[in-house]
């Protein structure tokens, strides 16, 4: 038996394929479906575009030709390739850190002990 809360938990992810995979995995041993276990399992299936990380990487994610699992409500759409989301996130954060390093005049600093180290210790 599936409760209304459990059905709502499944409905939070737009991909029917992901819903089916989670359903099969959670019911494989005849276990009882709980809404919170469904949410946890589906959360690992991607990043919602309304999340801070999803909003930050979405443009680059789509530019790489990867489809977004669309939902009727845009904020519930999901970036399903979590590995790609992480790769893009690390690239963007690395580029931002490099820009800050250049802007702050730390371009010649390669290690933590760079030209401002004596000033920081004072």
N, C-alpha and C positions, 0 to 999 in steps of 0.2 A: 504494500500500500504506500502511495506517495501522498504526502500532505501538500496543502496549498503552498506553504512556505518553501517546501522543497521544489515544487514546480516553478515558483518565482525565482528561486536560486538558479535553476537551469536556464530560465528565460533571460537572465542577466548577461549571458554570453550569446552573441549573434550567430555563431557558427553551429549549425545543427550537427555537423560532423564532430566537433569538439564535445558537444552535449552528449552525443551517442557514445563516444569513446569513454567519457567520464562515467556515464551511466553503466556501461558494460564493466568497467574496471571496479566500480564500487559495489556492483551487485554480483560479481563473479562468484563470491563465496556465499551468496545468499544473505548478505548483510542488509541491515535496515538503513535506508537512505535518510540522512539528516541534512537539513538545509546548510548548516555550517560546513559539513564535509564537502558538499557539492560546491559551495562557494570557494573553499580552499583549493579544491582540485581544478576548478575552472580558472582561478586566479593565476595558476601556473601555466595556463595556456595562452598567455599573451598580456599585452599592456593596453588598457583602455586609452583612447585618444584624449579623454578628458583628464587623465592623470597628468601631473606635472612632467614626468618623463615622456609620456606619450605625446604631449603637446610640443615638447622640446625637440623631439626627433622625427616627428611625423613627416615634415616636408622632405627631409633627406631619405626617409624610409620609402616614401612614394616615388621619389626621384630615381630610386634604384629599381623601379618596376615591380615592386612587391605590392600585392593587393592588400587592402584593408578589409577585414571582415565587417561589412557594413550592417548597421542596425537601423531600425526605423527612427530611433532617436540618435542623432549624430554623436552625442557624448558617450553613448554605450558601444560605439564601434570599437573594434579591437585590432591592434597590431599583433598578429599571431606569431610572427617569427621573433621570439624572445632573444635568441642569440644575435640576430641582426640588430635589434633594438639596443642591446648592450654594446655591440661593436660601434654603432653610430654614436651612442652616448659617449663612449670613451674617446672617439675621434674628436667630437665637438668639444668636450671638456679639455682635451689635450691642446687643441687649437686655441681655445680661450686662454689657457694657462700660458701658452707660448706668446700670445698677443700681449698679455699682461706683463710678462717678463721683459719683452721688448719695450713696451711703453714705459716701464719703470726703470729702464736703463740697465737692466741686468742681462743684457744680451751676451756678455762675455762670461757670465757665471754658468758653470757646468755642474758644480757640486754645491752642496749646502754651505760650504765655506768659501764664499765669494767676496766680492769687493765691499759689500756692506756688512760683512760679519763683524769687524771691529766696532762698527757703529751700534750694532744690535747688542753687543756684550756690554757696552758702556751704561 
